[in-house]
Amino acid sequence: MSGGAMPRLGIRLPPCDRIDRIADAARHAERLGFDNVWLPDSQLLWRDAFTALAAVALRTERIDLGTAVTNLVTRHPAVVASAARSIAELAPGRFHLGVGVGNSSVGPVGLRSSTRAELTERLAQVRTLLRGEEWDYGSTRSRLRDPGPAVPVHLAASGPKNLRYAGEATDGVILLSGIAPANLTDSLDRVWEGARSVGRDPADVQVTASAYCHVTDDVERDARILKPVCATIARHGGRTSLALAGIEVDVPEEFDEGEVYPDLIHAEDWDLAVEVAGRWVSDEAAVRFAQAFCLFGTVDEIGARLVELGALGVTGLLVQHVGSYSLPYELMDALGDVLAKSGSRA
């Protein structure tokens, strides 16, 4: 299965500032021609994602909105269903509920990520409630009053079982494995296999690939900022994927992150995180990671890469800047040139 058109382009907006300023940033993305804004959800790192999305919904008119992603551990499924319904009412046809296992939401409060069985059951509960149907809570059966507009549910996934489940049972998948061709093709195949196994047309599953992005004419100079990202992927089961792209990184499963708060991938002091990750990620590995897994290059190079991703079957792209506590105005403005050159955006 393949497409060919340039994927819909979305930008990650961490709610790292006052909510009115998050809404301003979303409005700026809309004016530039972006198709989506995606807000991550981590209660200790950022402002509340759903509160921010309400402000974004009221400040924008066209652009699609989504969580990338919320979770069903710190938020009860019934709470998520109600919040999703509320945003969908403010932005009819524009809201997409992205859900994952927890990660940065659960770790800082001493909880664990969802297992696949837990995620499956809790997602089913959310979808049932959003349809206005009853859910059996054991001692009672309850439903969501005024379920409102339909809400597409997207699953963030990287492992084979969750990828297949996304194809079987969700409206879309947010791929967490980067855009290295071999890994991306494998992930797409698993999603589409899941869809076919239950008689679905794979084309009915929206595929959003996520990637770090930086517009530059000197990848060798700038790739070092990706060292914490590369180290985190290697540490959390991604060594095989990295090796397929010729990247050898040996990060110990356990090491003292006390000097980097709260962790490498969400570090408040990114320069320190780069220094720490540099113990295991060489400059050469960082460059290779930027070239294979990320969108690092000139406007023209990034535009060409987007077309290649569309040909593989990716329908949407979620790009993010490096860092968690600033808004990506520089990246948005740079990618505005890509959107203008594509000739396919307003």
Secondary structure, 3 states (H helix, E strand, C coil): CCCCCCCEEEEECCCCCCHHHHHHHHHHHHHHCCCEEEECCCCCCCCCHHHHHHHHHHHCCCCEEEECCEECCCCCHHHHHHHHHHHHHHCCCCEEEEEECCCCCCHHHCCCCCCHHHHHHHHHHHHHHHCCCCEECCCCEECCCCCCCCCCEEEEECCHHHHHHHHHHCCEEEECCCCCHHHHHHHHHHHHHHHHHCCCCHHHCEEEEEEEEEECCCHHHHHHHHHHHHHHHHHHHHHHHHHHCCCCCCCCCCCCCCCCCCCCCCCCCHHHHHHHHCCCCCHHHHHHHHHHHCEEECHHHHHHHHHHHHHHCCCEEEEECCCCCCCCHHHHHHHHHHHHHHCCCC
